[in-house]
Amino acid sequence: MTTLTAKEMIALVEDSYFYNVDNKNLDATLDCFTEDAELTVQTAHVTHRGHAEIRRMFGDFMRDIPLIYHGDFGHVVDVDKQLIASQFLARNELADGSEVAMRNCNFFVLGDGRFAKVTIYMSGENPLV
C-alpha cells in the first residue's frame, strides 16, 4: 500500500487533481481516484460512487463550465492517517460570461496514494450534479 508524504499529498490535491480539473483533463482527473471512490458534495446532499459516476459528473462539469479555476490553497495534513483538508478559492466562468466565486473546503481520505473518499463543502450553488 502506498503512503504519501505531506508534500506528496499536497501535490496530489493541487498539481494532479485541481490542475487537471482546471485544464479539463478528464482521464487524468479520474486517475486521482480509487476505482471504488466516493465523492460527496455534503452541502448539496449529492454522492457519486465509483469511476463511472465520478467520470460522468466531471465530464458534465468540464463540458458545461467554460473556465474553471481553483487556487489560493490552504491545507491541513495528517500523514499517519492519510487525510488532507484543503480550503481554496473556486472560480467558474459560465457560458453567459458571468462568474461565480466560492470559498470551498474539501476533505480527502487517501487509499493507496489516491482519493478513496472526498467530501466537499461549497459556499454556493453546486455545479457538480
N, CA, C and O atoms as a MOPAC input file, in Angstrom:
PM7 MOZYME 1SCF
protein

 N      0.84400 1    -1.18700 1     0.00000 1
 C      0.00000 1     0.00000 1     0.00000 1
 C      0.88500 1     1.24500 1     0.00000 1
 O      1.85400 1     1.33200 1     0.75500 1
 N      0.53900 1     2.20000 1    -0.85300 1
 C      1.29000 1     3.44000 1    -0.98300 1
 C      0.89800 1     4.41100 1     0.11400 1
 O     -0.28800 1     4.65700 1     0.33700 1
 N      1.88900 1     4.96600 1     0.80000 1
 C      1.68200 1     6.00900 1     1.78900 1
 C      2.41000 1     7.25300 1     1.30100 1
 O      3.61200 1     7.21400 1     1.04100 1
 N      1.68100 1     8.35400 1     1.17900 1
 C      2.26300 1     9.59000 1     0.68100 1
 C      2.77200 1    10.46400 1     1.81500 1
 O      2.23900 1    10.42300 1     2.92400 1
 N      3.79600 1    11.25100 1     1.54200 1
 C      4.28200 1    12.27400 1     2.47100 1
 C      3.33500 1    13.47400 1     2.40700 1
 O      2.46600 1    13.53900 1     1.53700 1
 N      3.50500 1    14.41600 1     3.32500 1
 C      2.68600 1    15.63000 1     3.30200 1
 C      2.87000 1    16.37200 1     1.98800 1
 O      1.89500 1    16.83400 1     1.39600 1
 N      4.09500 1    16.48900 1     1.52800 1
 C      4.37500 1    17.18200 1     0.26800 1
 C      3.70100 1    16.46900 1    -0.90600 1
 O      3.14700 1    17.12200 1    -1.79000 1
 N      3.74600 1    15.15200 1    -0.92000 1
 C      3.11100 1    14.37700 1    -1.98200 1
 C      1.58800 1    14.49400 1    -1.93600 1
 O      0.93700 1    14.53100 1    -2.98000 1
 N      1.02100 1    14.55100 1    -0.73500 1
 C     -0.43500 1    14.69600 1    -0.60000 1
 C     -0.89200 1    16.05100 1    -1.13100 1
 O     -1.89800 1    16.13900 1    -1.83500 1
 N     -0.15700 1    17.09900 1    -0.79500 1
 C     -0.48500 1    18.43400 1    -1.28800 1
 C     -0.34200 1    18.47600 1    -2.81300 1
 O     -1.17700 1    19.06700 1    -3.49800 1
 N      0.70500 1    17.85500 1    -3.33800 1
 C      0.89900 1    17.80700 1    -4.79200 1
 C     -0.24100 1    17.04500 1    -5.47400 1
 O     -0.68200 1    17.44000 1    -6.55300 1
 N     -0.72100 1    15.96700 1    -4.86400 1
 C     -1.85000 1    15.22200 1    -5.41900 1
 C     -3.07900 1    16.13200 1    -5.52600 1
 O     -3.77200 1    16.13100 1    -6.54300 1
 N     -3.33600 1    16.89700 1    -4.48300 1
 C     -4.50200 1    17.78700 1    -4.47400 1
 C     -4.33100 1    18.92800 1    -5.47500 1
 O     -5.21000 1    19.15700 1    -6.30600 1
 N     -3.21000 1    19.64400 1    -5.40400 1
 C     -3.03800 1    20.84000 1    -6.22000 1
 C     -2.58500 1    20.53600 1    -7.64800 1
 O     -3.19500 1    20.99600 1    -8.61300 1
 N     -1.51000 1    19.75700 1    -7.77200 1
 C     -0.83400 1    19.58100 1    -9.06700 1
 C     -1.43500 1    18.47100 1    -9.92300 1
 O     -1.29900 1    18.49100 1   -11.14600 1
 N     -2.09000 1    17.51700 1    -9.29900 1
 C     -2.72100 1    16.44100 1   -10.06400 1
 C     -4.22900 1    16.69000 1   -10.18300 1
 O     -4.75200 1    16.86100 1   -11.28500 1
 N     -4.90700 1    16.70800 1    -9.06000 1
 C     -6.36800 1    16.80200 1    -9.08600 1
 C     -6.86000 1    18.14900 1    -9.62200 1
 O     -7.45600 1    18.20200 1   -10.69700 1
 N     -6.61900 1    19.22800 1    -8.89200 1
 C     -7.18600 1    20.51200 1    -9.30700 1
 C     -6.57200 1    21.01600 1   -10.61700 1
 O     -7.27400 1    21.63200 1   -11.41900 1
 N     -5.30100 1    20.77300 1   -10.84800 1
 C     -4.68600 1    21.15900 1   -12.11900 1
 C     -5.42900 1    20.51300 1   -13.28700 1
 O     -5.73000 1    21.17200 1   -14.28200 1
 N     -5.71800 1    19.22900 1   -13.15800 1
 C     -6.38400 1    18.51400 1   -14.24900 1
 C     -7.86200 1    18.86400 1   -14.36200 1
 O     -8.40200 1    18.86700 1   -15.46800 1
 N     -8.53300 1    19.15800 1   -13.25100 1
 C     -9.91000 1    19.64900 1   -13.33300 1
 C     -9.91000 1    20.98000 1   -14.07700 1
 O    -10.69300 1    21.17200 1   -15.00700 1
 N     -9.03500 1    21.89800 1   -13.67100 1
 C     -8.99300 1    23.23500 1   -14.28700 1
 C     -8.64900 1    23.17100 1   -15.77300 1
 O     -9.12400 1    23.99900 1   -16.55000 1
 N     -7.84200 1    22.21300 1   -16.17100 1
 C     -7.43600 1    22.08600 1   -17.56800 1
 C     -8.28100 1    21.06900 1   -18.34300 1
 O     -7.98000 1    20.72900 1   -19.48700 1
 N     -9.33200 1    20.60300 1   -17.69500 1
 C    -10.32300 1    19.71200 1   -18.31100 1
 C     -9.69800 1    18.43500 1   -18.86100 1
 O    -10.04800 1    17.97300 1   -19.94700 1
 N     -8.77800 1    17.88000 1   -18.10300 1
 C     -8.16000 1    16.58700 1   -18.42400 1
 C     -8.92100 1    15.51000 1   -17.65300 1
 O     -8.54600 1    15.15500 1   -16.53600 1
 N     -9.98000 1    15.00000 1   -18.25100 1
 C    -10.89100 1    14.09200 1   -17.54500 1
 C    -10.20200 1    12.81300 1   -17.09100 1
 O    -10.35200 1    12.42000 1   -15.93400 1
 N     -9.45300 1    12.15300 1   -17.96700 1
 C     -8.81500 1    10.89500 1   -17.58900 1
 C     -7.79600 1    11.09700 1   -16.46600 1
 O     -7.72000 1    10.28900 1   -15.54100 1
 N     -7.02300 1    12.16500 1   -16.55000 1
 C     -6.02300 1    12.44300 1   -15.50700 1
 C     -6.70600 1    12.80100 1   -14.18700 1
 O     -6.20300 1    12.45700 1   -13.11700 1
 N     -7.84400 1    13.48600 1   -14.25500 1
 C     -8.61100 1    13.78200 1   -13.03600 1
 C     -9.08100 1    12.48300 1   -12.40900 1
 O     -8.93700 1    12.28800 1   -11.20200 1
 N     -9.63600 1    11.60500 1   -13.20700 1
 C    -10.15100 1    10.33200 1   -12.70400 1
 C     -9.04400 1     9.45900 1   -12.12300 1
 O     -9.28900 1     8.68700 1   -11.19600 1
 N     -7.82700 1     9.57300 1   -12.65800 1
 C     -6.68200 1     8.80600 1   -12.14300 1
 C     -6.35800 1     9.14300 1   -10.69200 1
 O     -5.66000 1     8.37900 1   -10.02600 1
 N     -6.84800 1    10.26300 1   -10.19600 1
 C     -6.61000 1    10.65500 1    -8.79900 1
 C     -7.48000 1     9.85300 1    -7.82600 1
 O     -7.25700 1     9.90500 1    -6.61600 1
 N     -8.46400 1     9.11800 1    -8.33800 1
 C     -9.43600 1     8.40300 1    -7.50700 1
 C     -9.23400 1     6.89500 1    -7.58000 1
 O     -8.86500 1     6.35700 1    -8.62400 1
 N     -9.47900 1     6.21900 1    -6.45900 1
 C     -9.52400 1     4.75700 1    -6.48100 1
 C    -10.75200 1     4.33100 1    -7.28900 1
 O    -11.67100 1     5.12700 1    -7.48600 1
 N    -10.77100 1     3.09000 1    -7.75400 1
 C    -11.87900 1     2.58900 1    -8.57000 1
 C    -13.22800 1     2.68300 1    -7.85800 1
 O    -14.25100 1     2.94300 1    -8.49200 1
 N    -13.22900 1     2.47400 1    -6.55000 1
 C    -14.47700 1     2.48300 1    -5.78700 1
 C    -14.63600 1     3.74900 1    -4.94400 1
 O    -15.32400 1     3.73900 1    -3.92300 1
 N    -14.00300 1     4.82600 1    -5.37200 1
 C    -14.03800 1     6.08500 1    -4.62000 1
 C    -15.45900 1     6.60900 1    -4.48200 1
 O    -16.36100 1     6.27500 1    -5.25100 1
 N    -15.61000 1     7.44400 1    -3.46700 1
 C    -16.88900 1     8.10300 1    -3.20800 1
 C    -16.63200 1     9.60000 1    -3.10900 1
 O    -15.76600 1    10.03400 1    -2.34900 1
 N    -17.38100 1    10.39200 1    -3.87400 1
 C    -17.27900 1    11.84400 1    -3.83700 1
 C    -18.63600 1    12.38800 1    -3.42500 1
 O    -19.63600 1    12.16000 1    -4.10700 1
 N    -18.67200 1    13.11200 1    -2.30000 1
 C    -19.91300 1    13.66300 1    -1.76900 1
 C    -19.81700 1    15.18000 1    -1.72000 1
 O    -18.85700 1    15.73300 1    -1.18400 1
 N    -20.82000 1    15.84700 1    -2.28300 1
 C    -20.97400 1    17.28800 1    -2.07400 1
 C    -21.94800 1    17.40500 1    -0.90800 1
 O    -23.16500 1    17.37100 1    -1.08900 1
 N    -21.38700 1    17.54500 1     0.29600 1
 C    -22.16500 1    17.49300 1     1.52600 1
 C    -23.21800 1    18.58900 1     1.57300 1
 O    -24.34300 1    18.35600 1     2.01400 1
 N    -22.85900 1    19.77400 1     1.12500 1
 C    -23.78200 1    20.90400 1     1.19600 1
 C    -24.94500 1    20.77400 1     0.20900 1
 O    -25.92700 1    21.50700 1     0.32100 1
 N    -24.85100 1    19.85700 1    -0.74900 1
 C    -25.93400 1    19.63300 1    -1.71100 1
 C    -26.57200 1    18.25500 1    -1.53800 1
 O    -27.52500 1    17.92000 1    -2.24100 1
 N    -26.05000 1    17.45800 1    -0.60600 1
 C    -26.57200 1    16.11500 1    -0.34300 1
 C    -26.55300 1    15.23800 1    -1.60200 1
 O    -27.52700 1    14.55500 1    -1.92100 1
 N    -25.41400 1    15.28000 1    -2.30700 1
 C    -25.22600 1    14.51800 1    -3.53700 1
 C    -23.96800 1    13.65900 1    -3.39200 1
 O    -22.92500 1    14.15600 1    -2.96800 1
 N    -24.06200 1    12.37200 1    -3.74100 1
 C    -22.91100 1    11.47400 1    -3.68400 1
 C    -22.76200 1    10.75500 1    -5.01500 1
 O    -23.73600 1    10.28800 1    -5.60600 1
 N    -21.51700 1    10.67800 1    -5.47200 1
 C    -21.15900 1     9.94100 1    -6.68900 1
 C    -20.21800 1     8.82100 1    -6.25900 1
 O    -19.24000 1     9.06200 1    -5.55200 1
 N    -20.52000 1     7.58200 1    -6.69100 1
 C    -19.74100 1     6.41800 1    -6.26700 1
 C    -19.12300 1     5.71800 1    -7.46500 1
 O    -19.80300 1     5.42500 1    -8.44800 1
 N    -17.82700 1     5.45400 1    -7.37200 1
 C    -17.12300 1     4.70700 1    -8.40100 1
 C    -16.73600 1     5.56200 1    -9.59600 1
 O    -17.24600 1     6.66500 1    -9.79200 1
 N    -15.82100 1     5.02100 1   -10.38800 1
 C    -15.28100 1     5.75100 1   -11.53200 1
 C    -16.35600 1     6.17100 1   -12.53400 1
 O    -16.29100 1     7.28100 1   -13.06200 1
 N    -17.32900 1     5.32700 1   -12.80700 1
 C    -18.33600 1     5.66300 1   -13.82000 1
 C    -19.14200 1     6.89800 1   -13.41300 1
 O    -19.32900 1     7.80400 1   -14.22400 1
 N    -19.61500 1     6.94300 1   -12.17900 1
 C    -20.40600 1     8.09100 1   -11.72600 1
 C    -19.55100 1     9.34500 1   -11.61700 1
 O    -19.99400 1    10.43200 1   -11.98800 1
 N    -18.33100 1     9.20400 1   -11.11200 1
 C    -17.44300 1    10.35900 1   -10.97300 1
 C    -17.03900 1    10.87600 1   -12.35700 1
 O    -16.96700 1    12.08700 1   -12.56400 1
 N    -16.77800 1     9.97800 1   -13.29600 1
 C    -16.45000 1    10.38100 1   -14.67200 1
 C    -17.59800 1    11.17200 1   -15.29600 1
 O    -17.37600 1    12.22300 1   -15.89800 1
 N    -18.81200 1    10.67300 1   -15.15300 1
 C    -19.97400 1    11.37000 1   -15.71300 1
 C    -20.10900 1    12.76200 1   -15.11700 1
 O    -20.33500 1    13.73100 1   -15.84200 1
 N    -19.97200 1    12.86700 1   -13.78700 1
 C    -20.10600 1    14.15400 1   -13.11100 1
 C    -19.06300 1    15.14600 1   -13.60300 1
 O    -19.40100 1    16.27400 1   -13.96100 1
 N    -17.77000 1    14.72800 1   -13.62600 1
 C    -16.72000 1    15.64200 1   -14.08200 1
 C    -16.83400 1    15.93100 1   -15.57400 1
 O    -16.55300 1    17.04900 1   -16.00400 1
 N    -17.23700 1    14.95400 1   -16.36400 1
 C    -17.42800 1    15.18600 1   -17.78800 1
 C    -18.46500 1    16.26400 1   -18.04700 1
 O    -18.25200 1    17.14500 1   -18.88000 1
 N    -19.59000 1    16.20100 1   -17.33700 1
 C    -20.63200 1    17.22700 1   -17.46900 1
 C    -20.11800 1    18.58700 1   -17.01200 1
 O    -20.34100 1    19.59400 1   -17.68300 1
 N    -19.43300 1    18.62000 1   -15.87900 1
 C    -18.89700 1    19.87100 1   -15.32600 1
 C    -17.90700 1    20.50300 1   -16.30500 1
 O    -17.98700 1    21.69900 1   -16.58200 1
 N    -16.98400 1    19.71300 1   -16.82400 1
 C    -15.97300 1    20.22700 1   -17.74700 1
 C    -16.59900 1    20.69000 1   -19.07100 1
 O    -16.12600 1    21.64600 1   -19.68600 1
 N    -17.64800 1    20.01600 1   -19.49400 1
 C    -18.34600 1    20.40100 1   -20.72800 1
 C    -19.13400 1    21.70100 1   -20.53700 1
 O    -19.16100 1    22.55200 1   -21.42700 1
 N    -19.77200 1    21.84900 1   -19.37800 1
 C    -20.72500 1    22.93800 1   -19.16400 1
 C    -20.10000 1    24.23900 1   -18.66500 1
 O    -20.70100 1    25.30200 1   -18.82300 1
 N    -18.92000 1    24.18200 1   -18.07400 1
 C    -18.28900 1    25.37900 1   -17.49200 1
 C    -17.09900 1    25.76800 1   -18.37000 1
 O    -16.10700 1    25.04100 1   -18.41500 1
 N    -17.18300 1    26.90400 1   -19.06700 1
 C    -16.10700 1    27.28700 1   -19.98500 1
 C    -14.74400 1    27.48900 1   -19.31700 1
 O    -13.72200 1    27.09300 1   -19.87700 1
 N    -14.71600 1    28.09900 1   -18.13300 1
 C    -13.44100 1    28.35800 1   -17.45800 1
 C    -13.54900 1    27.93600 1   -16.00300 1
 O    -14.41900 1    28.40700 1   -15.27200 1
 N    -12.65700 1    27.04400 1   -15.59000 1
 C    -12.64200 1    26.51300 1   -14.22700 1
 C    -11.31800 1    26.90100 1   -13.59100 1
 O    -10.26200 1    26.75300 1   -14.20700 1
 N    -11.37000 1    27.40200 1   -12.35000 1
 C    -10.14600 1    27.78400 1   -11.63900 1
 C    -10.26200 1    27.39200 1   -10.17400 1
 O    -11.29300 1    27.61200 1    -9.53900 1
 N     -9.19000 1    26.80800 1    -9.64500 1
 C     -9.04600 1    26.53700 1    -8.21000 1
 C     -7.67500 1    27.05300 1    -7.78400 1
 O     -6.68000 1    26.77500 1    -8.45400 1
 N     -7.60600 1    27.79600 1    -6.68600 1
 C     -6.32500 1    28.31400 1    -6.22300 1
 C     -6.43300 1    28.87600 1    -4.82000 1
 O     -7.43000 1    28.67100 1    -4.12700 1
 N     -5.38600 1    29.59400 1    -4.40700 1
 C     -5.30600 1    30.18900 1    -3.06600 1
 C     -5.55300 1    29.11400 1    -2.00300 1
 O     -6.42200 1    29.25500 1    -1.14200 1
 N     -4.77000 1    28.04300 1    -2.08900 1
 C     -4.94700 1    26.85600 1    -1.25700 1
 C     -4.37700 1    27.03000 1     0.14700 1
 O     -3.37200 1    27.71200 1     0.35000 1
 N     -5.03600 1    26.40500 1     1.09700 1
 C     -4.52200 1    26.18400 1     2.44500 1
 C     -4.83900 1    24.74700 1     2.80400 1
 O     -5.94300 1    24.27200 1     2.53900 1
 N     -3.88200 1    24.04200 1     3.40800 1
 C     -4.06400 1    22.61500 1     3.68400 1
 C     -3.74100 1    22.28200 1     5.14200 1
 O     -2.88700 1    22.91400 1     5.76400 1
 N     -4.43200 1    21.29500 1     5.66300 1
 C     -4.10100 1    20.65600 1     6.93100 1
 C     -3.94100 1    19.17500 1     6.60200 1
 O     -4.84700 1    18.55400 1     6.04600 1
 N     -2.77400 1    18.61000 1     6.95100 1
 C     -2.41500 1    17.26100 1     6.52500 1
 C     -2.16200 1    16.36700 1     7.73800 1
 O     -1.50000 1    16.77500 1     8.69300 1
 N     -2.69100 1    15.15600 1     7.69300 1
 C     -2.38700 1    14.10900 1     8.67100 1
 C     -1.78200 1    12.94600 1     7.88300 1
 O     -2.50000 1    12.13600 1     7.29700 1
 N     -0.45300 1    12.87900 1     7.88200 1
 C      0.25200 1    11.86200 1     7.10200 1
 C     -0.04800 1    10.46600 1     7.62500 1
 O     -0.28200 1     9.55000 1     6.83700 1
 N     -0.04600 1    10.28900 1     8.94500 1
 C     -0.26400 1     8.96100 1     9.52500 1
 C     -1.60400 1     8.35700 1     9.11100 1
 O     -1.69600 1     7.15800 1     8.84800 1
 N     -2.63200 1     9.18600 1     9.05400 1
 C     -3.96500 1     8.69500 1     8.68300 1
 C     -4.27800 1     8.90000 1     7.21000 1
 O     -5.34300 1     8.49700 1     6.74300 1
 N     -3.34500 1     9.53700 1     6.45400 1
 C     -3.52400 1     9.80800 1     5.02500 1
 C     -4.80600 1    10.60800 1     4.77800 1
 O     -5.65700 1    10.24200 1     3.96700 1
 N     -4.90000 1    11.71400 1     5.51300 1
 C     -6.02100 1    12.64500 1     5.39800 1
 C     -5.48800 1    14.02100 1     5.05500 1
 O     -4.43000 1    14.41800 1     5.54500 1
 N     -6.21500 1    14.76000 1     4.21100 1
 C     -5.85900 1    16.14100 1     3.92400 1
 C     -7.14400 1    16.94800 1     3.77900 1
 O     -8.07100 1    16.54500 1     3.07700 1
 N     -7.18200 1    18.09300 1     4.45500 1
 C     -8.27800 1    19.04900 1     4.31800 1
 C     -7.72000 1    20.24700 1     3.57600 1
 O     -6.64200 1    20.74400 1     3.90400 1
 N     -8.45800 1    20.71100 1     2.57100 1
 C     -7.98600 1    21.80100 1     1.72500 1
 C     -9.06100 1    22.86400 1     1.59100 1
 O    -10.19600 1    22.57900 1     1.21100 1
 N     -8.68000 1    24.10200 1     1.91400 1
 C     -9.56200 1    25.24100 1     1.68900 1
 C     -9.01100 1    26.00500 1     0.49600 1
 O     -7.79600 1    26.10600 1     0.32700 1
 N     -9.91700 1    26.55300 1    -0.34800 1
 C     -9.43900 1    27.16000 1    -1.59000 1
 C    -10.51000 1    28.05200 1    -2.19400 1
 O    -11.67200 1    28.03100 1    -1.78800 1
 N    -10.08600 1    28.83300 1    -3.17400 1
 C    -10.98100 1    29.63800 1    -3.98600 1
 C    -11.36100 1    28.82600 1    -5.21700 1
 O    -10.48900 1    28.32200 1    -5.92400 1
 N    -12.64900 1    28.70000 1    -5.47200 1
 C    -13.15700 1    28.06600 1    -6.69100 1
 C    -13.86000 1    29.15800 1    -7.48700 1
 O    -14.79300 1    29.79800 1    -7.00000 1
 N    -13.39700 1    29.36000 1    -8.71900 1
 C    -13.98400 1    30.40000 1    -9.56500 1
 C    -14.33100 1    29.79100 1   -10.92700 1
 O    -13.48200 1    29.19500 1   -11.59000 1
 N    -15.57400 1    29.95000 1   -11.32200 1
 C    -16.05000 1    29.42100 1   -12.60100 1
 C    -16.60600 1    30.55100 1   -13.45600 1
 O    -17.39300 1    31.37100 1   -12.98500 1
 N    -16.18700 1    30.58400 1   -14.72000 1
 C    -16.80700 1    31.48600 1   -15.68200 1
 C    -17.86600 1    30.68700 1   -16.41600 1
 O    -17.58600 1    29.62000 1   -16.96100 1
 N    -19.08400 1    31.20800 1   -16.42700 1
 C    -20.21100 1    30.50000 1   -17.01600 1
 C    -20.36300 1    30.85100 1   -18.49300 1
 O    -19.72700 1    31.78500 1   -18.98100 1
 N    -21.19800 1    30.11000 1   -19.19600 1
 C    -21.38300 1    30.28900 1   -20.64200 1
 C    -21.87800 1    31.68000 1   -21.00100 1
 O    -21.58400 1    32.17700 1   -22.08800 1
 N    -22.63100 1    32.32200 1   -20.09500 1
 C    -23.14400 1    33.66600 1   -20.37500 1
 C    -22.12900 1    34.76400 1   -20.06400 1
 O    -22.43200 1    35.95000 1   -20.18800 1
 N    -20.90500 1    34.35400 1   -19.65200 1
 C    -19.85300 1    35.31500 1   -19.34400 1
 C    -19.81700 1    35.74800 1   -17.88600 1
 O    -18.87300 1    36.41900 1   -17.46900 1
 N    -20.81500 1    35.38500 1   -17.11300 1
 C    -20.81200 1    35.72700 1   -15.69400 1
 C    -19.82700 1    34.82600 1   -14.94700 1
 O    -19.39000 1    33.80000 1   -15.46700 1
 N    -19.49100 1    35.22100 1   -13.74000 1
 C    -18.51900 1    34.47800 1   -12.93900 1
 C    -19.10200 1    34.16600 1   -11.56900 1
 O    -19.80300 1    34.98100 1   -10.97000 1
 N    -18.79900 1    32.97900 1   -11.09500 1
 C    -19.19000 1    32.55300 1    -9.75300 1
 C    -17.91600 1    32.22800 1    -8.98700 1
 O    -17.09300 1    31.43900 1    -9.45100 1
 N    -17.75300 1    32.83800 1    -7.80700 1
 C    -16.58300 1    32.56800 1    -6.96900 1
 C    -17.06100 1    32.07700 1    -5.60800 1
 O    -18.00400 1    32.62200 1    -5.03300 1
 N    -16.39600 1    31.03700 1    -5.10100 1
 C    -16.75100 1    30.45400 1    -3.81100 1
 C    -15.47800 1    30.13300 1    -3.03000 1
 O    -14.42800 1    29.88400 1    -3.62200 1
 N    -15.57400 1    30.14000 1    -1.71100 1
 C    -14.52600 1    29.60400 1    -0.84200 1
 C    -15.03300 1    28.24000 1    -0.40000 1
 O    -16.02200 1    28.14500 1     0.32700 1
 N    -14.35700 1    27.18300 1    -0.83900 1
 C    -14.79300 1    25.82300 1    -0.55000 1
 C    -13.76700 1    25.10400 1     0.31300 1
 O    -12.62900 1    25.54800 1     0.47000 1
 N    -14.20300 1    23.99100 1     0.86200 1
 C    -13.31700 1    23.14100 1     1.64600 1
 C    -13.58400 1    21.69200 1     1.26200 1
 O    -14.72900 1    21.24000 1     1.26900 1
 N    -12.51900 1    20.96800 1     0.92800 1
 C    -12.61100 1    19.54700 1     0.60600 1
 C    -11.84400 1    18.75200 1     1.64700 1
 O    -10.77500 1    19.15900 1     2.10200 1
 N    -12.40700 1    17.61800 1     2.01300 1
 C    -11.74900 1    16.66900 1     2.89800 1
 C    -11.45900 1    15.41100 1     2.09300 1
 O    -12.37400 1    14.79200 1     1.54900 1
 N    -10.19200 1    15.03500 1     2.01700 1
 C     -9.74800 1    13.89700 1     1.21600 1
 C     -9.26000 1    12.77800 1     2.13300 1
 O     -8.46700 1    13.01800 1     3.04300 1
 N     -9.73100 1    11.56600 1     1.89500 1
 C     -9.23700 1    10.35800 1     2.54600 1
 C     -8.52000 1     9.56300 1     1.45600 1
 O     -9.12100 1     9.19900 1     0.44500 1
 N     -7.22900 1     9.29700 1     1.67000 1
 C     -6.44200 1     8.59700 1     0.65900 1
 C     -6.39900 1     7.10500 1     0.93100 1
 O     -6.41900 1     6.65800 1     2.07800 1
 N     -6.34000 1     6.35500 1    -0.14200 1
 C     -6.15700 1     4.91900 1    -0.09300 1
 C     -5.18200 1     4.53700 1    -1.18700 1
 O     -5.45500 1     4.75600 1    -2.36700 1
 N     -4.08200 1     3.98500 1    -0.82300 1
 C     -3.06400 1     3.55800 1    -1.78100 1
 C     -2.61700 1     4.69700 1    -2.70600 1
 O     -2.41900 1     4.49700 1    -3.90500 1
 N     -2.46400 1     5.89600 1    -2.12500 1
 C     -1.93300 1     7.03700 1    -2.85700 1
 C     -2.91600 1     7.78100 1    -3.72800 1
 O     -2.52100 1     8.66500 1    -4.48800 1
 N     -4.21300 1     7.43400 1    -3.63300 1
 C     -5.24300 1     8.11800 1    -4.41600 1
 C     -6.43300 1     8.43800 1    -3.50900 1
 O     -6.46900 1     8.00300 1    -2.35800 1
 N     -7.39900 1     9.19200 1    -4.02100 1
 C     -8.56800 1     9.56000 1    -3.23000 1
 C     -9.53700 1     8.38700 1    -3.13500 1
 O    -10.03000 1     7.89400 1    -4.15000 1
 N     -9.80500 1     7.94600 1    -1.91100 1
 C    -10.81300 1     6.91800 1    -1.67200 1
 C    -12.15300 1     7.56800 1    -1.33300 1
 O    -13.21500 1     7.03400 1    -1.65000 1
 N    -12.08200 1     8.73500 1    -0.68000 1
 C    -13.30000 1     9.45500 1    -0.29900 1
 C    -12.99900 1    10.94700 1    -0.32100 1
 O    -11.98700 1    11.39800 1     0.21600 1
 N    -13.88900 1    11.70100 1    -0.94700 1
 C    -13.78500 1    13.16000 1    -0.98600 1
 C    -15.11800 1    13.72300 1    -0.51600 1
 O    -16.17500 1    13.35500 1    -1.03000 1
 N    -15.06100 1    14.62000 1     0.46800 1
 C    -16.24800 1    15.30800 1     0.94800 1
 C    -16.04600 1    16.78900 1     0.69500 1
 O    -15.05000 1    17.36800 1     1.12800 1
 N    -16.99200 1    17.40600 1    -0.00900 1
 C    -16.88400 1    18.79000 1    -0.45000 1
 C    -17.93000 1    19.64200 1     0.25800 1
 O    -19.10400 1    19.27800 1     0.33000 1
 N    -17.48500 1    20.77700 1     0.77700 1
 C    -18.36700 1    21.78600 1     1.35000 1
 C    -18.21900 1    23.03900 1     0.50100 1
 O    -17.13300 1    23.61100 1     0.40900 1
 N    -19.33300 1    23.46900 1    -0.12700 1
 C    -19.31500 1    24.62900 1    -1.02100 1
 C    -20.04200 1    25.79100 1    -0.37100 1
 O    -21.02100 1    25.61000 1     0.35300 1
 N    -19.53700 1    27.00100 1    -0.64900 1
 C    -20.17500 1    28.19700 1    -0.11400 1
 C    -21.23700 1    28.75400 1    -1.05600 1
 O    -21.81300 1    29.81000 1    -0.78900 1
 N    -21.49800 1    28.05200 1    -2.15100 1
 C    -22.50500 1    28.49600 1    -3.10600 1
 C    -23.19700 1    27.32000 1    -3.75400 1
 O    -23.14100 1    26.20000 1    -3.24800 1
 N    -23.84800 1    27.57300 1    -4.87100 1
 C    -24.61300 1    26.54700 1    -5.58700 1
 C    -23.69300 1    25.47200 1    -6.15000 1
 O    -22.61100 1    25.77700 1    -6.65100 1
 N    -24.11400 1    24.23300 1    -6.07000 1
 C    -23.33100 1    23.07900 1    -6.50800 1
 C    -23.36700 1    22.91800 1    -8.02700 1
 O    -24.43800 1    22.69500 1    -8.59100 1
 N    -22.19900 1    23.02800 1    -8.71500 1
 C    -22.16000 1    22.76200 1   -10.14700 1
 C    -21.82700 1    21.30900 1   -10.47500 1
 O    -21.76400 1    20.94000 1   -11.64800 1
 N    -21.61400 1    20.48100 1    -9.44800 1
 C    -21.19500 1    19.07600 1    -9.64100 1
 C    -22.39400 1    18.14300 1    -9.48100 1
 O    -22.49900 1    17.42700 1    -8.48500 1
 N    -23.27400 1    18.15300 1   -10.44200 1
 C    -24.50400 1    17.35300 1   -10.33500 1
 C    -24.39100 1    16.04900 1   -11.10700 1
 O    -25.33400 1    15.25800 1   -11.12300 1

